């Protein structure tokens, strides 16, 4: 998401952003480090862990590279070479799942690999694998809210979304421990699924259960909002305004703020915000036209939305909503405009 240089040139990655106060209520971002990753093909995704200590970079060359970015100069840790083709996305397990330091990777080979560290921090191993190749390529990954436990969803190229949850451990012998995972498949779309996102507002008794979880997915055939039922592989879809239901590139469920649910989605140049009306149908609340292709969305603290956009060069824009409902657009240079 956000990298497409020539595969014949060294590929560089930004380790992250550091906030600095620019004006009351506004936070600016700045590149704190830039370095050559030594990938031999375009980088398709990057993600920092929740603590900002490790960076994972995924590439068309089939490798995931791990970096220690806790110091000023990034330190290469290791290559994760479990995939047989391009790796489309990486996702660190959020702090609070109880799963520890785990990294999900998904790629064109239709496999989802869950990696964990060995005693040597420069060695990582596969602790779980999901072979979803019968559904085509793995296009996107998303961890569930921490109150669900260790669970994740996968978006696949045939229109399927899968949800996997950790079901506990079983001892085999004196020292060996077997981790048990349960996976359910849901035929949500008829076209390729580009993204999937979990609702954070789940019930207090939801830990260790998939039933009752609500998700949103974006695909070539539109946006879907749906919940997982008690019956294996069954889901219930919510009503979504059909007038906007064309291809969507990304979707991100806003963390629960105690008021009402909000979805942000991407269609071409636009970021479209959704909410439920009185009949519980999802309708468009507002939209922001960024006048260039939008690729990725990520909610930040304080109900701010980080947007990756651009064509030849990618840049990040922060969207912050005013009390009036209008959205401020804040780019890296510090320019602020109201929508």
Secondary structure, 3 states (H helix, E strand, C coil): CCCCCCCCCCCEEECCECCEEEECCEEECCECCEEECCCCCCEEEEEECCCCCEEEEEECCCCEEEEECCCCCCEEEEEECCCCCCEEEEEECCCCCCCCCEEEEEECCCEEEEEEECCCCCCEEEEEEEECHHHCCEEEEEECCHHHCCEEEEEECCCEEEEEEEEEEEEECCCEEEEEEEEEEEECCCCCEEEEEECCCCCCCCCCCCCCCEEEEEECCEEEEEEECCCCCCEEECCECHHHCCCCCEEEECCCCCCCCCEEEEECCEEEEEEECCCCCEEEEEEEECCCCEEEEEEECCCEEEEEEECCCEEEEEEEECCCCCEEEEECCCCEEEC
